[in-house]
Structure formats: C-alpha cells, structure tokens
Amino acid sequence: MNITWRKELIPDVLNLLLGAGLFLSPWVLGFFDQAAATWNSWLSGIAIAGLAIAAISTFAEWEEWTALAAGIWVAISPWVMSYSGDHAAAPIHVVAGILIAAAAAVRIWSLDQEYPRVTT
C-alpha cells in the first residue's frame, strides 16, 4: 500500500488516533466497571478507527459523513446511555466526539474547496 502523505490525510490520521484512544480509554482512565461507557468506547473506537483506515487507504466521501455521525454519537452518548455522571467516562466521550466530528467536518469542507479533477 503506497500512500502519498498529504495535508488532506491529517483529519483521517487524527480520527485514527482518537478512535484508538477511545478504545483504550476504559483501561487508561479506569472506568472499566461502567459497562455502558466501556462497550460504547470499544465499539465506537473500533468503528472510528476502521473508518479512518478506510479513508486513508481509499478515500470516499461517505466515510467522512459516517465519521461525522459517529463523532456526534460519541459526544452525546453519555446522556443517551445514562453515564453522564461518570467523571472519567463522560468527559472523554464528549471531547473525543467533538474532535472526531470536527475533523470529519473539516475534511468534508475541504472537499468543496478543491478544484475538480479529471479521472481517467
């Protein structure tokens, strides 16, 4: 896999790191005993990291829109899944979700700013 590193890949690399961090957060931050937050971290982290890997390897706009939706989900999940009172899990989900959604939104916005390309 030959990847030409360009500035357009920065949001996807950031989302890969955030997804991995979200997956590891139950162990690192010690909220492993909170089942809803732990499972949400694992599943969301895997999904976000997978979307980022897909976007890095073969870009498609749907991957960015899906990452935006996943970021919004992660940010609101402490209230939807009733663990907003957990002082370790809730802040990491809100901050990570906002960063993931922002990175995806920047990438979507940058698509509209690029010049059209002719493909062969």
C-alpha positions, 0 to 999 in steps of 0.5 A: 500500500503506497500512500502519498502523505498529504495535508488532506490525510491529517483529519483521517490520521487524527480520527485514527488516533482518537478512535484508538484512544477511545478504545483504550480509554476504559483501561487508561482512565479506569472506568472499566466497571461502567459497562455502558461507557466501556462497550460504547468506547470499544465499539465506537473506537473500533468503528472510528478507527476502521473508518479512518483506515478506510479513508486513508487507504481509499478515500470516499466521501461517505466515510467522512459523513459516517465519521461525522455521525459517529463523532456526534454519537460519541459526544452525546452518548453519555446522556443517551446511555445514562453515564453522564455522571461518570467523571472519567467516562463522560468527559472523554466521550464528549471531547473525543466526539467533538474532535472526531466530528470536527475533523470529519467536518473539516475534511468534508469542507475541504472537499468543496474547496478543491478544484475538480479533477479529471479521472481517467 
